[in-house]
Amino acid sequence: MSYKPEWRLEDMKRVKLLNIWYLEDGRNNPEHPQHSLFTGLAQKYKNRHNLEIDHVSAQKQKVNERSIYSS
């Protein structure tokens, strides 16, 4: 199965959430036992919802005229 363009927004939301959870879990600290790993974050935070990410489209989520999803 090939990648479908309509999956892009969903994938971008997933990456954004994983990055938020990574920082909240302290994994950016080199002394954290799971430093530089994203393993288990989705399971740990599975009941958390970020309404801005879950319910607002990428076009509407802009800061200083720039999409929050752009790198």
Secondary structure, DSSP 8 states (H G I E B T S, - for coil): ----GGGHHHHHHHHHHHHHHHHHTTTTSTTSTTTT--TTHHHHTTT---HHHHHS-TTT-EETTEETT--
